[in-house]
Amino acid sequence: MDDERDEDCVVIVTGAARLARAAIDAIPVDAIVVAADGGLDHALAAGLTPDVLIGDLDSVSAEGRAWAEANAEIVTHPADKAATDTELAVAHAASRRPRRLLMLAGSGDRVDHTIAAIGALGSPTTSAVPRVGGWWGGQELLVVRPDRPVSFDAAPGTTFSVLALHGPCTGVDVSGARWPLAGADLGPVVGLGVSNEVATSPVSIAVADGVLTVTISRGPR
């Protein structure tokens, strides 16, 4: 882990695969860790100590559940529910009013779960959190809102994409990229923002209206 101390960071661990090293290294010291169901097993395997286990608990292992019963708060929900375990974990994390929310997941083979989980980061639930991002496998995620532009450093040639997952976005600015954008409009999940490349760091991204999701291909570590 890095040496950043941010007690107001809440980390959500979800998904059905082990966490990438880069994702684990991104966790600030003293962050609160919320595990979404079976994500608890991957959190423990990564050497993390979850503070909360949340979900319908249909995928966490018996050993993981026993660990949680002895060491963490457990928030259970019925299996017949209108939200995924990841959405519930994101809502729980946001309710703690952190300065930063970070979701970590290993790459999985369920496209529907992947879309819903990444979409949860940019949902209205997280709108009051100043910094929202995450890792999906070896790809870093950043959420951009009108009042919250983002910037990131990466080596020249690093691939990144800017997607409007939550509806149309207007006034999209991207600088530091091979193909910069200035005041562009992005429709939902269109190719205009896909597979850009870092030209010079930092890359800066802003939006006038809408919610953008940025993926940065950091690669496995």
N, C-alpha and C positions, 0 to 999 in steps of 0.2 A: 504494500500500500504506500501511497505518497505520504508526505509529512504535513499535508494540509490538515488543520484542525478546524472543523466546522460542525459543531454540535447541532446545528440546525439543518443538517442534511439528512433526509430520509431515503434509504435505499430499498428498492423492491426487488426481490429475487423471484423469478418466475420461470416457466418453461420446463421442457422435458429433457434437457441435455445439460452437460457440464458447462460451467462458465469458462470463457476464454481468459487467459492470463491478463490480457490488456484490460478486460472489464474489472477483474479483481483489483488490479493495480490502481484503477480509477477511483476506488472507494476512499473517501476521506476518513481520517482517523476520528473515532468517536461518533461515526454516523449511526443512526438508528436503523436497524435492518428489519424489514417486514417481508416475510416469506409467504408467497401465494401457494398454498397447498403443497404439491410435490416439489416446488422450488426450495422447500426447506432442506430436502436431502442434498440438493446441489449446493446450497449455501454451506451446509456443514462440511461437505466434501471439499469446499474451497477454503476451509479454515475460518469461516465466518461464524458469528454467534448471533443468530436471529433473536430479536426482542419480541416479535409478534409472529404467530402463525395464523393465517386467515384463509377461509374457504370452506368448501363442503367436505374437505378432507378425504376425498375418494382416491387421490393419487399419492399422498404422502405415505412413506413406508411405515410399517408397525414400529420399527426402531426409531424412525424420525419422530413419530407421534409421541412415543414414550419419552424421548428426549425433550420435546416441547412441553409435555405435561409437567416435567420436573424443572424446566428452565425458562419458559417463555409464557407470555400471555397468549391465549388461544381464543380466537373469535370465529365461531362456527356459523355456517349458513346452510340452509337446506339445499339438497341437490337440485330440487325443482325451483329454480330461481331465474330472474330475468337479467342477470349480469354474470360475466365470467369471473373466475377467481381473481384474475389479474385486474379487472376493473374494480372489484371490491378492494383489492390491496392498494390500488392507486387512490381510490377515494379515501381509504383509511389514512394513507400517507399524507394526502393533501389536507385532511382535517386537522393534522398536527401543525399546520401553518408553518412549514419549513421555508427557509430561504432557498433551498435547493432540493429537487426531487430527481432521483436517479434510478432508472429501471434497468436491471440486468437479466439477460436470458441467454442460454445456449441456443445455437441454431436448432430448429425443429423441423419436422416433416409435415406439419399441419399448416397449410397456407391460411386457412380460416382463422386459426388461433393466432398466427403471426400478424395478420392484418388487424385483427381486433385488439391485440395487445399493443402494437405500435400506435394504433389509432387512439388508444386510451390516454397516451401521453399528451396528445393535443386536444383532448376533450375539454368541455367547459369546467369539469371538475378541477383541473389544474390551473385555471386561468389566473388565480391569485398568487401562484407560486412564482417568484422572480426568475428562477433558473430551472428549466425542465429539460432533461435529456436521458440518455441511457446507452446501453450496448446490446446489440443483438448479434450474438456470435462475436466476430471480430470487426463488426461495423458499429461505429459510434453514431448516436442519434442526438439531434438537437431540435428543439421546438422554438420557432420564431413567431412572435406575435407583434402587432403594430407598435406597442410600447416597449417591446423587448427584442431589439436586434441582437444578433450574435456574431461573434468572430471566432476563428480557430486557426491554429498553426498546423501546417502539414508540409511534407516535402513536396517540391514541385513535381507535377505529374500524378499526384494522388487523386484518385477518382472520388467525386462526391456528386450527390444528386439533391435537387430541391423539388419537393413534391407538395402539391396542394391536396392533401388527403381528406380535408374536412369541408371541401367546397371551393368555389372560385376565390382566387387571391388577386388583388390588384396592387399596383405600385411596388412590384418586386425589384429590389436592387441587389445585385451580386457583384462585388469587386474583388480583385485579386485572383480572378479566374481566367482560364484560357478563353472562355466565351462569357464575358460579363453581360449583365442585364441592367437596364436602367428604366425604371417605371414600367416594367413588363406586366402583362396580365397572364396568369396561369389558370387554366381550367382544371377541374378535378382529375388528378392522376394522368396528366398528359406528358408527352415526351420532351417538351421544350426544356425542362429543368433536369433531365436525366443525363447521367454520364458526362458531367463537366469535369474539368481538371484544374488542380491548383497551379497557378502561374507564379504568384508571389505571396508570401505570408505576411500578415494574416489575411485570410479570406473573410470578408464581411458580408452579411446578409441581412436585409431588412424588408419589411412588408408594410404597406400602408393600410391594407384591409384584408382580413382573413388569417388563417393559421397555416404556417409552412412547417413541414417536417424535413429535416436535412439528414441525409445518410452519408457517412464518411467511411470509405473502405480502408480502415487501418490495417486489416489483415490479422490472422491468428498470431498469437505470441505465447 
